[in-house]
Amino acid sequence: MLGFLLSVGVARAQGTFYGIKGGLTIANQQWNDFEREPLLAYHAILSAESLPRQGRFSLFAQLGYHVKGSSIRRAFAGNPFGVGVFRLPSQKFEFYNIGLTLGAKQRLTDDPNASFYYLFGIRGDYTVDTNLDEYNTFVDEVNSGSSTIVVSRNAFPLDVYYNGSTLLGVRRINYGLTVGGGYEMMFSQYIGALIEFTVNPDFSLQYQQPRIENAVNPFNPNSNTVIPERRIRNLTFELTVGLRFLRKVEYID
């Protein structure tokens, strides 16, 4: 698929770099305009990039696996039943995404063997899974007006649910930008390497949940509570290293 996306560029540039890369992800999320603590994760990417005639500008496509999310690292809390403190477990909210990025890359020099560069791309993600079921102990049906809503009876009702007319919760398809830069070098005529740093903000919401009235209180099942609206948006920082392999196309007159 990556080769097809760049097939026009290959014919024009007479060569394509194919690459494999991966590395560390620092993922964060905004929950209703409040940022959670970062989640340390990883990513892996396959890429294809045109070989420019002038040596500076190129087009690229890349398909990758990216773990996004956030965390809560609570060390200690007060004991409500007596004097002292107790340790609370940390929580990780992970979203596993397959992402396709199409973009452009600009090198800062004409040196074909080594150069700094910057890049810009548009990105689409598909969420294949999450770990949110770890925080669902069991579910209950709650009447909200004329409809019935299925909610989790715990502090984090983060599963997909139905509000009577619309399926809400984890959004499978998201979109955003990828911007960054790096340094690339060639070991030989056909093999090279790179180190890269990118910032990847999402424009769409990874998770959306409206305010829910009269939900079961997860701490006291005999009473009701209000679950506030949740709007979750992704932001990741990725540090990447990788290898690049040049495939040249030679034309003979």
C-alpha positions as CSV (number, residue, x, y, z in Angstrom):
1,M,0.0,0.0,0.0
2,L,2.8,2.4,0.8
3,G,4.5,1.7,-2.5
4,F,1.2,2.4,-4.3
5,L,0.8,5.7,-2.5
6,L,4.2,6.8,-3.8
7,S,4.1,5.2,-7.2
8,V,3.8,8.5,-9.0
9,G,6.7,9.9,-6.9
10,V,8.9,6.9,-7.7
11,A,8.5,7.4,-11.4
12,R,9.4,11.0,-11.1
13,A,12.2,10.8,-8.6
14,Q,13.6,7.5,-9.9
15,G,14.0,5.9,-6.5
16,T,12.3,5.2,-3.2
17,F,13.6,4.8,0.4
18,Y,11.8,2.1,2.3
19,G,12.3,2.1,6.1
20,I,11.5,0.5,9.4
21,K,11.7,2.6,12.6
22,G,10.4,2.7,16.1
23,G,11.1,4.0,19.6
24,L,9.8,5.7,22.7
25,T,6.4,7.4,23.0
26,I,5.5,9.9,25.6
27,A,1.7,10.0,25.5
28,N,-0.6,12.5,27.1
29,Q,-4.3,13.2,27.1
30,Q,-6.5,16.2,27.8
31,W,-9.5,15.2,29.9
32,N,-12.0,18.1,29.8
33,D,-9.1,20.6,29.3
34,F,-7.1,19.0,32.2
35,E,-4.0,17.1,31.4
36,R,-3.3,13.7,33.0
37,E,0.2,12.4,33.7
38,P,2.2,11.1,30.8
39,L,2.2,7.5,29.7
40,L,5.5,5.9,28.6
41,A,4.8,3.7,25.6
42,Y,6.2,2.7,22.2
43,H,5.6,2.8,18.5
44,A,6.7,0.9,15.3
45,I,6.5,2.3,11.8
46,L,7.0,1.2,8.1
47,S,7.7,4.0,5.7
48,A,8.2,4.8,2.1
49,E,9.8,8.1,0.8
50,S,10.5,9.4,-2.6
51,L,14.0,10.2,-3.7
52,P,14.1,13.9,-4.8
53,R,16.0,15.0,-7.9
54,Q,17.2,18.1,-6.2
55,G,18.2,16.3,-3.0
56,R,16.1,18.3,-0.6
57,F,12.3,17.9,-0.9
58,S,10.5,14.6,-0.8
59,L,7.1,13.0,-0.1
60,F,6.5,10.2,2.3
61,A,3.9,7.8,3.5
62,Q,4.1,5.7,6.7
63,L,2.0,3.1,8.4
64,G,2.6,2.6,12.1
65,Y,1.4,1.1,15.4
66,H,1.1,3.6,18.2
67,V,0.2,3.2,21.8
68,K,-1.5,6.4,23.1
69,G,-3.1,7.3,26.4
70,S,-2.3,8.7,29.8
71,S,-1.8,7.7,33.4
72,I,-2.5,8.5,37.0
73,R,0.4,7.9,39.4
74,R,-0.9,8.4,42.9
75,A,1.7,7.7,45.5
76,F,-0.2,8.0,48.8
77,A,-3.5,9.2,50.2
78,G,-5.0,9.8,53.6
79,N,-6.8,6.9,55.3
80,P,-10.5,7.8,55.8
81,F,-10.9,5.2,58.5
82,G,-8.1,6.3,60.8
83,V,-4.8,8.0,61.1
84,G,-2.1,7.4,58.5
85,V,-1.8,7.0,54.8
86,F,-2.0,4.2,52.3
87,R,-0.6,3.6,48.8
88,L,-2.9,3.9,45.8
89,P,-2.2,1.8,42.7
90,S,-1.2,3.7,39.5
91,Q,-3.6,3.5,36.6
92,K,-2.8,3.5,32.8
93,F,-5.3,4.3,30.1
94,E,-4.0,2.8,26.9
95,F,-5.4,3.2,23.3
96,Y,-3.8,1.0,20.6
97,N,-3.8,2.7,17.2
98,I,-2.9,1.9,13.7
99,G,-1.9,5.2,12.0
100,L,-1.4,6.3,8.3
101,T,0.5,9.5,7.7
102,L,1.0,11.3,4.4
103,G,3.4,14.2,4.3
104,A,6.4,16.1,3.0
105,K,10.0,16.3,4.1
106,Q,12.6,19.1,3.6
107,R,16.3,18.7,4.0
108,L,18.4,21.6,5.1
109,T,21.4,20.8,2.9
110,D,22.1,19.3,-0.5
111,D,24.5,16.7,0.9
112,P,23.1,13.2,-0.2
113,N,25.0,11.4,2.6
114,A,23.9,13.3,5.7
115,S,21.5,16.1,6.6
116,F,19.1,17.6,9.1
117,Y,15.5,17.8,8.0
118,Y,12.0,18.8,9.1
119,L,8.7,17.2,8.2
120,F,5.0,17.8,8.2
121,G,2.2,15.4,7.6
122,I,-1.6,14.7,8.0
123,R,-2.5,11.6,10.0
124,G,-5.4,9.3,10.3
125,D,-5.6,6.7,13.1
126,Y,-7.8,3.6,13.8
127,T,-8.1,2.4,17.4
128,V,-8.0,-1.4,17.3
129,D,-8.3,-1.9,21.1
130,T,-7.9,-0.4,24.5
131,N,-7.2,-1.5,28.1
132,L,-10.3,0.2,29.5
133,D,-11.9,-3.1,30.3
134,E,-9.5,-3.4,33.2
135,Y,-11.5,-0.7,35.0
136,N,-14.9,-2.3,34.4
137,T,-15.9,-4.6,37.2
138,F,-19.5,-5.0,36.1
139,V,-22.2,-2.9,34.4
140,D,-25.7,-1.7,35.2
141,E,-28.6,-0.2,33.3
142,V,-29.5,3.3,34.3
143,N,-32.7,5.1,33.2
144,S,-31.9,8.6,31.9
145,G,-35.2,10.3,30.8
146,S,-36.8,8.1,28.1
147,S,-33.8,5.9,27.4
148,T,-31.6,3.3,29.1
149,I,-27.9,3.7,29.4
150,V,-25.4,1.0,30.2
151,V,-22.7,2.3,32.5
152,S,-19.9,0.7,34.4
153,R,-20.3,0.6,38.2
154,N,-16.8,1.9,39.1
155,A,-14.9,5.2,39.3
156,F,-14.0,5.2,35.5
157,P,-17.0,4.2,33.3
158,L,-14.9,4.2,30.1
159,D,-16.6,1.5,28.0
160,V,-18.7,2.2,24.9
161,Y,-22.4,2.6,25.7
162,Y,-25.6,3.5,24.0
163,N,-27.7,6.5,24.9
164,G,-30.8,5.5,23.1
165,S,-29.9,7.0,19.7
166,T,-26.1,7.3,19.4
167,L,-23.2,4.9,20.2
168,L,-20.8,6.9,22.3
169,G,-17.5,6.2,24.0
170,V,-14.2,5.3,22.3
171,R,-13.9,6.8,18.9
172,R,-12.4,4.3,16.5
173,I,-11.3,6.8,13.8
174,N,-9.3,9.9,14.7
175,Y,-7.2,12.4,12.8
176,G,-4.5,15.0,13.5
177,L,-1.0,16.3,12.4
178,T,2.5,15.1,12.6
179,V,5.3,17.7,12.8
180,G,9.0,17.3,13.6
181,G,12.5,16.9,12.4
182,G,15.6,14.8,12.6
183,Y,18.9,13.8,11.2
184,E,19.6,11.2,8.5
185,M,22.8,9.6,7.2
186,M,23.9,7.0,4.7
187,F,26.1,4.1,5.6
188,S,26.5,3.1,2.0
189,Q,24.9,3.8,-1.4
190,Y,21.8,1.9,-0.4
191,I,21.5,1.7,3.4
192,G,21.1,4.6,5.8
193,A,19.8,5.5,9.3
194,L,17.9,8.3,11.0
195,I,17.0,9.7,14.4
196,E,13.8,11.7,14.6
197,F,11.5,13.6,17.0
198,T,7.9,14.3,16.2
199,V,4.9,16.0,17.9
200,N,1.6,14.4,17.1
201,P,-1.6,16.3,18.2
202,D,-5.1,14.9,17.5
203,F,-7.8,17.2,16.4
204,S,-10.6,14.7,17.1
205,L,-11.7,13.3,20.4
206,Q,-10.4,9.8,21.3
207,Y,-13.3,9.4,23.8
208,Q,-16.5,11.3,24.3
209,Q,-19.1,10.8,27.0
210,P,-21.9,13.2,27.9
211,R,-23.0,14.0,31.5
212,I,-25.0,11.1,32.9
213,E,-27.6,11.7,35.6
214,N,-28.7,9.2,38.2
215,A,-25.9,6.7,37.7
216,V,-25.1,4.1,40.3
217,N,-22.6,5.3,42.8
218,P,-19.5,3.0,42.4
219,F,-18.6,3.5,46.0
220,N,-22.1,3.0,47.4
221,P,-24.3,0.9,45.1
222,N,-27.4,1.8,47.1
223,S,-27.3,5.5,46.0
224,N,-27.0,7.4,42.8
225,T,-24.5,9.9,41.5
226,V,-23.8,12.1,38.5
227,I,-21.0,11.1,36.1
228,P,-19.5,14.3,34.6
229,E,-18.9,14.7,30.9
230,R,-15.7,13.3,29.6
231,R,-13.9,14.6,26.4
232,I,-10.5,13.0,25.8
233,R,-8.0,14.2,23.2
234,N,-4.6,12.6,22.4
235,L,-1.1,14.3,22.2
236,T,2.1,12.2,21.8
237,F,5.8,13.0,21.5
238,E,7.8,10.3,19.7
239,L,11.5,9.7,19.7
240,T,12.4,7.4,16.8
241,V,15.4,5.6,15.3
242,G,15.4,3.6,12.2
243,L,17.0,2.2,9.0
244,R,16.4,3.2,5.4
245,F,16.9,1.1,2.3
246,L,17.2,2.8,-1.1
247,R,15.6,1.1,-4.2
248,K,16.8,2.9,-7.4
249,V,15.0,2.8,-10.7
250,E,17.3,3.0,-13.6
251,Y,16.0,4.1,-17.0
252,I,17.9,3.1,-20.2
253,D,17.2,5.2,-23.3
